[in-house]
Amino acid sequence: MYAPATVVTPPLVNEVDIVIPTIRNLDFLEQWRPFFQPYHLIIVQDGDPSIKIRVPEGYDYELYNRNDINRILGPKASCISFKDGACRCFGFLVSKKKYIFTIDDDCFVAKDPSGKEINALAQHIHNLSTPATPFFFNTLYDPYREGADFVRGYPFSLREGVTTAISHGLWLNIPDYDAPTQLVKPRERNTRYVDAVMTIPKGTLFPMCAMNLAFDRELIGPAMYFGLMGHGHPISRYDDMWAGWCAKVTCDHLGLGVKTGLPYLSHSKASNPFVNLQKEFKGLFWQEDIIPFFQNVTLPKECTTAQKCYIELSKLVKEKLVSIDPYFEKLSDAMVTWIDAWNEFNQSADGATTVKVKPTKPK
């Protein structure tokens, strides 16, 4: 008989920012109101900054458009993508909270098999607040969940687990497919709810989707850079893939955990597969070289923070991937610019004052 996961973690209202990239009015927030309204929103408006985005009343939020990004970052604004969902990482940059939850504006509240609405944010917080087990797979999946434990043969020396840095949620209704799969399965919908959370093992990459994602910003935020995508660049729709590959090898090196599975949300809008194919075309070829690159990355022991890991990755990208396309030299430089901006806008180890930023107030 189905038994839903018990989420007992406090809401952590003062420790979570919700980051939303958008080009349209955020009417979808009405459905999320019971779960999101207590939290602070950081909205990153993509596209034409002269268009006024409507946010439902009652929400506490900051709204940044491209003019704000250019004003706040100056020359460093070149590292933030334009006309692409990758712009969301600007919200990660200016947040001052411990945790980030990011969601797309075509995602809605899903229901579990009992008909109960799923509080996706609460489940993400639960995932991040309990340990992960990347060094040895537990066949009952999450051993810290009520009603589960470590199975016979699991080393006692590893049962304490490690800190979870990333919680990757899934989707009902429209799956997160690439363009070729969309084209051959245009009517396919995901109706299968799997009641499980698992840790992705060390040394294993995964395709990270940003439409239902949470992470510990203090631990892994610098590696959550969504690259150079969209306008002015030869690739799009690989922003979250890039961030996922970089973040996973960084977590593996630093001994942090990545979970996937619950929570689910409902993805409601299938993007045009022909448009997507244009955006993804180069990436479909490039990924066959990029993924082996990340599978074989070895970071030096001197890389003790996410920032140091990311700078080392930027060097390796320039060294190993530029042969694929000159784009990767620009991407490598942008990775360094991103870390420079992160260090400038965030608390340094010596307690230096962080830069305070304010969005343009909506008229």
C-alpha positions as a LaTeX table, in Angstrom:
\begin{tabular}{lrrr}
\hline
Residue & $x$ (\AA) & $y$ (\AA) & $z$ (\AA) \\
\hline
Met1 & 0.00 & 0.00 & 0.00 \\
Tyr2 & 1.29 & 3.46 & $-0.90$ \\
Ala3 & 2.73 & 5.45 & 2.02 \\
Pro4 & 3.75 & 9.02 & 1.13 \\
Ala5 & 7.02 & 10.39 & 2.41 \\
Thr6 & 6.77 & 12.14 & 5.75 \\
Val7 & 8.28 & 15.62 & 5.55 \\
Val8 & 9.09 & 16.92 & 9.01 \\
Thr9 & 11.70 & 19.54 & 8.13 \\
Pro10 & 10.81 & 23.12 & 9.22 \\
Pro11 & 9.98 & 25.47 & 6.34 \\
Leu12 & 13.19 & 27.53 & 6.79 \\
Val13 & 11.44 & 30.65 & 5.52 \\
Asn14 & 14.44 & 32.87 & 6.23 \\
Glu15 & 16.95 & 30.51 & 4.61 \\
Val16 & 15.38 & 29.88 & 1.17 \\
Asp17 & 15.05 & 31.98 & $-1.99$ \\
Ile18 & 12.90 & 30.86 & $-4.91$ \\
Val19 & 14.47 & 31.85 & $-8.25$ \\
Ile20 & 12.25 & 32.05 & $-11.34$ \\
Pro21 & 13.37 & 32.99 & $-14.88$ \\
Thr22 & 10.52 & 34.25 & $-17.05$ \\
Ile23 & 9.37 & 36.26 & $-20.06$ \\
Arg24 & 5.69 & 36.39 & $-19.05$ \\
Asn25 & 3.25 & 37.21 & $-16.28$ \\
Leu26 & 3.63 & 34.85 & $-13.34$ \\
Asp27 & 0.01 & 33.75 & $-13.01$ \\
Phe28 & 1.25 & 30.22 & $-12.32$ \\
Leu29 & 2.16 & 31.40 & $-8.81$ \\
Glu30 & $-1.51$ & 31.45 & $-7.86$ \\
Gln31 & $-1.54$ & 27.66 & $-7.76$ \\
Trp32 & 1.67 & 27.59 & $-5.74$ \\
Arg33 & 0.46 & 30.22 & $-3.23$ \\
Pro34 & $-0.14$ & 27.80 & $-0.30$ \\
Phe35 & 3.45 & 26.61 & $-0.57$ \\
Phe36 & 5.44 & 29.58 & $-1.90$ \\
Gln37 & 3.86 & 32.71 & $-0.45$ \\
Pro38 & 5.85 & 32.67 & 2.83 \\
Tyr39 & 9.11 & 32.68 & 0.87 \\
His40 & 11.09 & 35.39 & $-0.90$ \\
Leu41 & 11.15 & 35.27 & $-4.71$ \\
Ile42 & 13.94 & 36.41 & $-7.02$ \\
Ile43 & 12.50 & 36.83 & $-10.51$ \\
Val44 & 14.87 & 37.19 & $-13.45$ \\
Gln45 & 13.04 & 38.69 & $-16.42$ \\
Asp46 & 14.50 & 37.60 & $-19.72$ \\
Gly47 & 13.92 & 39.29 & $-23.07$ \\
Asp48 & 12.64 & 42.85 & $-23.58$ \\
Pro49 & 13.17 & 44.81 & $-20.31$ \\
Ser50 & 10.51 & 47.36 & $-21.31$ \\
Ile51 & 7.78 & 44.73 & $-20.89$ \\
Lys52 & 6.17 & 44.84 & $-17.47$ \\
Ile53 & 5.87 & 41.46 & $-15.78$ \\
Arg54 & 2.86 & 40.98 & $-13.51$ \\
Val55 & 3.40 & 39.15 & $-10.22$ \\
Pro56 & 0.34 & 38.11 & $-8.18$ \\
Glu57 & $-0.32$ & 40.23 & $-5.10$ \\
Gly58 & 0.86 & 39.07 & $-1.72$ \\
Tyr59 & 4.29 & 37.81 & $-2.78$ \\
Asp60 & 7.56 & 39.22 & $-1.45$ \\
Tyr61 & 9.86 & 39.49 & $-4.44$ \\
Glu62 & 12.69 & 41.19 & $-6.30$ \\
Leu63 & 12.44 & 41.48 & $-10.08$ \\
Tyr64 & 15.55 & 42.00 & $-12.21$ \\
Asn65 & 15.58 & 42.62 & $-15.96$ \\
Arg66 & 18.47 & 42.89 & $-18.40$ \\
Asn67 & 18.97 & 46.57 & $-17.66$ \\
Asp68 & 19.36 & 45.72 & $-13.97$ \\
Ile69 & 21.86 & 42.96 & $-14.74$ \\
Asn70 & 23.95 & 45.31 & $-16.89$ \\
Arg71 & 23.79 & 48.06 & $-14.27$ \\
Ile72 & 24.66 & 45.79 & $-11.35$ \\
Leu73 & 27.39 & 43.69 & $-12.96$ \\
Gly74 & 28.86 & 46.17 & $-15.42$ \\
Pro75 & 31.37 & 44.44 & $-17.72$ \\
Lys76 & 30.81 & 41.17 & $-15.84$ \\
Ala77 & 27.23 & 41.08 & $-17.19$ \\
Ser78 & 28.68 & 39.38 & $-20.26$ \\
Cys79 & 28.67 & 36.08 & $-18.34$ \\
Ile80 & 24.87 & 36.12 & $-17.91$ \\
Ser81 & 22.97 & 34.63 & $-20.85$ \\
Phe82 & 20.28 & 36.60 & $-22.68$ \\
Lys83 & 17.12 & 35.15 & $-24.26$ \\
Asp84 & 17.68 & 31.84 & $-22.48$ \\
Gly85 & 16.63 & 30.27 & $-19.18$ \\
Ala86 & 20.30 & 30.32 & $-18.18$ \\
Cys87 & 19.69 & 33.88 & $-16.99$ \\
Arg88 & 18.35 & 32.33 & $-13.78$ \\
Cys89 & 21.88 & 32.03 & $-12.41$ \\
Phe90 & 21.88 & 35.79 & $-11.88$ \\
Gly91 & 19.33 & 35.10 & $-9.15$ \\
Phe92 & 21.71 & 32.61 & $-7.57$ \\
Leu93 & 24.41 & 35.28 & $-7.63$ \\
Val94 & 22.46 & 38.02 & $-5.83$ \\
Ser95 & 20.70 & 35.78 & $-3.31$ \\
Lys96 & 21.95 & 35.86 & 0.27 \\
Lys97 & 20.14 & 32.73 & 1.46 \\
Lys98 & 21.54 & 29.30 & 2.29 \\
Tyr99 & 19.24 & 27.40 & $-0.05$ \\
Ile100 & 17.94 & 28.06 & $-3.56$ \\
Phe101 & 14.87 & 26.48 & $-5.15$ \\
Thr102 & 14.44 & 27.22 & $-8.85$ \\
Ile103 & 11.39 & 26.44 & $-10.93$ \\
Asp104 & 10.09 & 27.24 & $-14.43$ \\
Asp105 & 6.92 & 29.23 & $-15.01$ \\
Asp106 & 5.18 & 26.36 & $-16.85$ \\
Cys107 & 5.35 & 24.04 & $-13.84$ \\
Phe108 & 2.40 & 23.47 & $-11.52$ \\
Val109 & 1.51 & 21.60 & $-8.34$ \\
Ala110 & 1.32 & 17.84 & $-8.89$ \\
Lys111 & $-0.64$ & 15.29 & $-6.87$ \\
Asp112 & 0.62 & 12.04 & $-5.39$ \\
Pro113 & $-1.27$ & 8.76 & $-5.99$ \\
Ser114 & $-3.50$ & 9.44 & $-2.98$ \\
Gly115 & $-4.65$ & 12.73 & $-4.55$ \\
Lys116 & $-2.74$ & 14.94 & $-2.12$ \\
Glu117 & $-1.05$ & 18.04 & $-3.51$ \\
Ile118 & 2.74 & 17.81 & $-3.37$ \\
Asn119 & 4.64 & 20.51 & $-1.54$ \\
Ala120 & 7.72 & 20.33 & $-3.75$ \\
Leu121 & 9.69 & 22.92 & $-1.82$ \\
Ala122 & 9.20 & 21.14 & 1.52 \\
Gln123 & 10.43 & 17.86 & 0.04 \\
His124 & 13.50 & 19.58 & $-1.43$ \\
Ile125 & 14.32 & 21.06 & 1.96 \\
His126 & 13.92 & 17.62 & 3.49 \\
Asn127 & 16.28 & 16.14 & 0.89 \\
Leu128 & 18.90 & 18.81 & 1.52 \\
Ser129 & 18.57 & 18.55 & 5.29 \\
Thr130 & 19.24 & 14.80 & 5.45 \\
Pro131 & 22.49 & 13.03 & 4.48 \\
Ala132 & 23.34 & 11.50 & 1.11 \\
Thr133 & 25.21 & 8.24 & 0.45 \\
Pro134 & 27.36 & 8.68 & $-2.70$ \\
Phe135 & 30.05 & 6.17 & $-1.79$ \\
Phe136 & 27.94 & 3.00 & $-1.52$ \\
Phe137 & 24.49 & 2.40 & $-3.01$ \\
Asn138 & 21.69 & 1.40 & $-0.65$ \\
Thr139 & 19.14 & $-0.85$ & $-2.39$ \\
Leu140 & 16.31 & 0.58 & $-0.27$ \\
Tyr141 & 17.23 & 3.98 & $-1.74$ \\
Asp142 & 17.04 & 6.69 & 0.95 \\
Pro143 & 18.03 & 4.96 & 4.21 \\
Tyr144 & 17.17 & 8.03 & 6.30 \\
Arg145 & 13.51 & 7.98 & 5.32 \\
Glu146 & 10.95 & 6.76 & 7.84 \\
Gly147 & 10.43 & 3.03 & 7.44 \\
Ala148 & 13.79 & 2.45 & 5.71 \\
Asp149 & 17.34 & 1.78 & 6.82 \\
Phe150 & 20.66 & 0.50 & 5.56 \\
Val151 & 20.47 & $-3.04$ & 4.23 \\
Arg152 & 22.59 & $-6.00$ & 5.26 \\
Gly153 & 26.11 & $-5.64$ & 3.91 \\
Tyr154 & 26.18 & $-1.86$ & 3.93 \\
Pro155 & 29.45 & $-0.73$ & 5.60 \\
Phe156 & 28.86 & 0.77 & 9.03 \\
Ser157 & 31.72 & 3.20 & 8.44 \\
Leu158 & 29.67 & 4.86 & 5.66 \\
Arg159 & 26.27 & 5.00 & 7.36 \\
Glu160 & 26.72 & 8.52 & 8.65 \\
Gly161 & 26.51 & 9.75 & 5.06 \\
Val162 & 27.62 & 13.14 & 3.75 \\
Thr163 & 26.02 & 16.56 & 3.40 \\
Thr164 & 23.55 & 16.84 & 0.54 \\
Ala165 & 24.32 & 19.76 & $-1.77$ \\
Ile166 & 21.80 & 19.21 & $-4.60$ \\
Ser167 & 18.20 & 17.97 & $-4.68$ \\
His168 & 16.96 & 17.19 & $-8.19$ \\
Gly169 & 13.20 & 16.77 & $-8.54$ \\
Leu170 & 11.18 & 15.17 & $-11.33$ \\
Trp171 & 8.03 & 15.92 & $-13.33$ \\
Leu172 & 4.69 & 14.39 & $-14.20$ \\
Asn173 & 2.83 & 15.06 & $-17.45$ \\
Ile174 & 5.30 & 16.38 & $-20.09$ \\
Pro175 & 8.75 & 14.77 & $-19.74$ \\
Asp176 & 12.01 & 16.68 & $-20.09$ \\
Tyr177 & 12.98 & 15.23 & $-23.48$ \\
Asp178 & 15.46 & 16.47 & $-26.06$ \\
Ala179 & 14.20 & 17.49 & $-29.50$ \\
Pro180 & 14.79 & 14.16 & $-31.32$ \\
Thr181 & 12.89 & 12.27 & $-28.62$ \\
Gln182 & 10.12 & 14.87 & $-28.68$ \\
Leu183 & 9.79 & 14.39 & $-32.42$ \\
Val184 & 9.38 & 10.62 & $-32.25$ \\
Lys185 & 7.21 & 10.67 & $-29.08$ \\
Pro186 & 5.13 & 13.86 & $-29.41$ \\
Arg187 & 2.23 & 12.58 & $-27.32$ \\
Glu188 & 4.12 & 10.75 & $-24.62$ \\
Arg189 & 3.30 & 11.79 & $-21.06$ \\
Asn190 & 4.80 & 10.67 & $-17.77$ \\
Thr191 & 2.09 & 9.36 & $-15.45$ \\
Arg192 & 4.32 & 7.10 & $-13.34$ \\
Tyr193 & 4.92 & 8.35 & $-9.81$ \\
Val194 & 7.90 & 6.60 & $-8.21$ \\
Asp195 & 7.91 & 7.12 & $-4.47$ \\
Ala196 & 11.66 & 7.22 & $-3.97$ \\
Val197 & 14.68 & 9.42 & $-3.43$ \\
Met198 & 18.14 & 8.11 & $-4.24$ \\
Thr199 & 21.68 & 9.41 & $-4.05$ \\
Ile200 & 23.52 & 9.55 & $-7.38$ \\
Pro201 & 26.75 & 7.59 & $-6.83$ \\
Lys202 & 30.15 & 9.25 & $-6.85$ \\
Gly203 & 31.67 & 9.20 & $-10.33$ \\
Thr204 & 28.29 & 9.09 & $-12.07$ \\
Leu205 & 27.04 & 12.05 & $-14.10$ \\
Phe206 & 23.36 & 12.82 & $-14.64$ \\
Pro207 & 21.22 & 15.10 & $-16.85$ \\
Met208 & 20.21 & 17.89 & $-14.49$ \\
Cys209 & 16.92 & 19.64 & $-15.25$ \\
Ala210 & 16.53 & 23.14 & $-13.77$ \\
Met211 & 12.73 & 23.27 & $-13.76$ \\
Asn212 & 12.52 & 21.52 & $-10.35$ \\
Leu213 & 15.83 & 21.95 & $-8.58$ \\
Ala214 & 17.15 & 22.95 & $-5.17$ \\
Phe215 & 20.66 & 23.28 & $-3.83$ \\
Asp216 & 22.75 & 24.44 & $-0.92$ \\
Arg217 & 23.97 & 27.77 & $-2.24$ \\
Glu218 & 26.71 & 28.11 & 0.37 \\
Leu219 & 28.26 & 24.77 & $-0.57$ \\
Ile220 & 27.81 & 24.46 & $-4.32$ \\
Gly221 & 26.47 & 27.82 & $-5.55$ \\
Pro222 & 29.66 & 28.87 & $-7.39$ \\
Ala223 & 29.47 & 25.71 & $-9.54$ \\
Met224 & 25.82 & 26.39 & $-10.45$ \\
Tyr225 & 26.73 & 28.55 & $-13.42$ \\
Phe226 & 24.45 & 27.94 & $-16.41$ \\
Gly227 & 26.99 & 28.90 & $-19.04$ \\
Leu228 & 26.76 & 31.05 & $-22.15$ \\
Met229 & 23.56 & 30.13 & $-23.97$ \\
Gly230 & 20.96 & 31.66 & $-26.24$ \\
His231 & 21.42 & 35.05 & $-27.87$ \\
Gly232 & 24.86 & 35.45 & $-29.46$ \\
His233 & 25.92 & 31.87 & $-28.82$ \\
Pro234 & 25.75 & 28.71 & $-30.95$ \\
Ile235 & 23.86 & 26.59 & $-28.41$ \\
Ser236 & 20.88 & 26.66 & $-26.09$ \\
Arg237 & 18.94 & 24.22 & $-23.84$ \\
Tyr238 & 22.20 & 22.88 & $-22.44$ \\
Asp239 & 22.47 & 25.43 & $-19.64$ \\
Asp240 & 21.25 & 23.13 & $-16.87$ \\
Met241 & 23.18 & 20.19 & $-18.37$ \\
Trp242 & 26.41 & 22.19 & $-18.16$ \\
Ala243 & 25.71 & 23.30 & $-14.61$ \\
Gly244 & 24.83 & 19.74 & $-13.63$ \\
Trp245 & 28.03 & 18.25 & $-15.02$ \\
Cys246 & 30.21 & 20.91 & $-13.39$ \\
Ala247 & 28.36 & 20.73 & $-10.09$ \\
Lys248 & 28.44 & 16.93 & $-9.94$ \\
Val249 & 32.20 & 16.61 & $-10.44$ \\
Thr250 & 32.64 & 19.40 & $-7.89$ \\
Cys251 & 30.41 & 17.58 & $-5.38$ \\
Asp252 & 32.30 & 14.34 & $-5.99$ \\
His253 & 35.62 & 16.06 & $-5.36$ \\
Leu254 & 34.42 & 17.86 & $-2.22$ \\
Gly255 & 32.63 & 14.79 & $-0.78$ \\
Leu256 & 29.11 & 16.21 & $-1.11$ \\
Gly257 & 25.93 & 14.38 & $-2.10$ \\
Val258 & 23.41 & 14.75 & $-4.95$ \\
Lys259 & 19.89 & 13.32 & $-4.71$ \\
Thr260 & 17.25 & 12.73 & $-7.37$ \\
Gly261 & 13.64 & 11.55 & $-7.29$ \\
Leu262 & 10.96 & 13.17 & $-5.14$ \\
Pro263 & 9.51 & 15.75 & $-5.33$ \\
Tyr264 & 7.37 & 15.76 & $-8.45$ \\
Leu265 & 5.69 & 18.73 & $-10.05$ \\
Ser266 & 3.49 & 18.92 & $-13.14$ \\
His267 & 5.16 & 20.20 & $-16.31$ \\
Ser268 & 2.41 & 21.64 & $-18.46$ \\
Lys269 & 3.87 & 23.04 & $-21.67$ \\
Ala270 & 5.69 & 21.11 & $-24.38$ \\
Ser271 & 8.08 & 23.38 & $-26.24$ \\
Asn272 & 8.27 & 23.22 & $-30.03$ \\
Pro273 & 10.54 & 20.28 & $-30.98$ \\
Phe274 & 11.63 & 21.90 & $-34.27$ \\
Val275 & 12.69 & 25.09 & $-32.48$ \\
Asn276 & 14.38 & 22.96 & $-29.83$ \\
Leu277 & 16.26 & 21.02 & $-32.47$ \\
Gln278 & 17.76 & 24.26 & $-33.79$ \\
Lys279 & 18.78 & 25.24 & $-30.27$ \\
Glu280 & 20.20 & 21.83 & $-29.32$ \\
Phe281 & 21.74 & 20.83 & $-32.64$ \\
Lys282 & 25.40 & 21.48 & $-31.83$ \\
Gly283 & 24.99 & 20.23 & $-28.27$ \\
Leu284 & 23.69 & 16.86 & $-29.47$ \\
Phe285 & 27.07 & 16.32 & $-31.15$ \\
Trp286 & 29.24 & 18.12 & $-28.62$ \\
Gln287 & 27.90 & 16.19 & $-25.64$ \\
Glu288 & 29.50 & 13.00 & $-26.97$ \\
Asp289 & 32.89 & 14.61 & $-26.25$ \\
Ile290 & 31.89 & 16.79 & $-23.30$ \\
Ile291 & 30.56 & 13.94 & $-21.17$ \\
Pro292 & 33.77 & 11.83 & $-21.43$ \\
Phe293 & 35.69 & 14.99 & $-20.53$ \\
Phe294 & 33.74 & 15.35 & $-17.27$ \\
Gln295 & 33.92 & 11.61 & $-16.61$ \\
Asn296 & 37.69 & 11.83 & $-16.64$ \\
Val297 & 38.16 & 15.12 & $-14.78$ \\
Thr298 & 40.49 & 14.94 & $-11.81$ \\
Leu299 & 40.70 & 18.01 & $-9.59$ \\
Pro300 & 43.79 & 18.65 & $-7.45$ \\
Lys301 & 43.57 & 18.31 & $-3.68$ \\
Glu302 & 44.25 & 22.04 & $-3.36$ \\
Cys303 & 40.72 & 22.66 & $-4.67$ \\
Thr304 & 38.97 & 22.81 & $-1.30$ \\
Thr305 & 36.02 & 25.04 & $-2.22$ \\
Ala306 & 33.49 & 25.16 & $-5.04$ \\
Gln307 & 35.13 & 28.39 & $-6.29$ \\
Lys308 & 38.57 & 26.77 & $-6.54$ \\
Cys309 & 37.09 & 23.70 & $-8.23$ \\
Tyr310 & 35.33 & 25.87 & $-10.78$ \\
Ile311 & 38.41 & 27.89 & $-11.65$ \\
Glu312 & 40.29 & 24.63 & $-12.21$ \\
Leu313 & 37.43 & 23.38 & $-14.40$ \\
Ser314 & 37.62 & 26.58 & $-16.45$ \\
Lys315 & 41.29 & 25.89 & $-17.16$ \\
Leu316 & 40.55 & 22.31 & $-18.18$ \\
Val317 & 37.70 & 23.44 & $-20.44$ \\
Lys318 & 40.08 & 25.76 & $-22.29$ \\
Glu319 & 42.73 & 23.08 & $-22.47$ \\
Lys320 & 40.57 & 20.12 & $-23.52$ \\
Leu321 & 37.38 & 21.38 & $-25.20$ \\
Val322 & 38.44 & 24.28 & $-27.43$ \\
Ser323 & 39.36 & 21.71 & $-30.09$ \\
Ile324 & 35.63 & 20.97 & $-30.41$ \\
Asp325 & 34.70 & 24.59 & $-31.12$ \\
Pro326 & 36.07 & 28.09 & $-30.35$ \\
Tyr327 & 32.90 & 28.64 & $-28.28$ \\
Phe328 & 34.51 & 26.79 & $-25.42$ \\
Glu329 & 37.25 & 29.39 & $-25.08$ \\
Lys330 & 34.56 & 32.03 & $-24.56$ \\
Leu331 & 32.79 & 29.72 & $-22.12$ \\
Ser332 & 36.01 & 29.15 & $-20.18$ \\
Asp333 & 36.56 & 32.90 & $-19.88$ \\
Ala334 & 32.94 & 33.37 & $-18.81$ \\
Met335 & 33.40 & 30.76 & $-16.07$ \\
Val336 & 36.23 & 32.85 & $-14.64$ \\
Thr337 & 34.13 & 36.03 & $-14.92$ \\
Trp338 & 31.30 & 34.25 & $-13.09$ \\
Ile339 & 33.56 & 33.33 & $-10.18$ \\
Asp340 & 34.93 & 36.89 & $-10.07$ \\
Ala341 & 31.34 & 38.15 & $-9.80$ \\
Trp342 & 30.48 & 35.52 & $-7.21$ \\
Asn343 & 33.44 & 36.49 & $-5.04$ \\
Glu344 & 32.54 & 40.16 & $-5.38$ \\
Phe345 & 28.88 & 39.77 & $-4.50$ \\
Asn346 & 29.18 & 37.18 & $-1.75$ \\
Gln347 & 30.69 & 36.99 & 1.67 \\
Ser348 & 34.37 & 36.16 & 1.51 \\
Ala349 & 36.16 & 33.88 & 3.91 \\
Asp350 & 37.73 & 36.87 & 5.69 \\
Gly351 & 34.33 & 38.46 & 6.35 \\
Ala352 & 34.58 & 41.21 & 3.76 \\
Thr353 & 31.40 & 43.17 & 3.12 \\
Thr354 & 29.27 & 41.87 & 0.28 \\
Val355 & 27.91 & 44.07 & $-2.48$ \\
Lys356 & 24.28 & 45.08 & $-1.95$ \\
Val357 & 22.13 & 45.21 & $-5.04$ \\
Lys358 & 18.66 & 46.49 & $-5.74$ \\
Pro359 & 16.43 & 45.85 & $-8.74$ \\
Thr360 & 14.69 & 48.62 & $-10.60$ \\
Lys361 & 11.34 & 49.22 & $-8.95$ \\
Pro362 & 8.41 & 48.36 & $-11.24$ \\
Lys363 & 6.51 & 51.47 & $-12.34$ \\
\hline
\end{tabular}
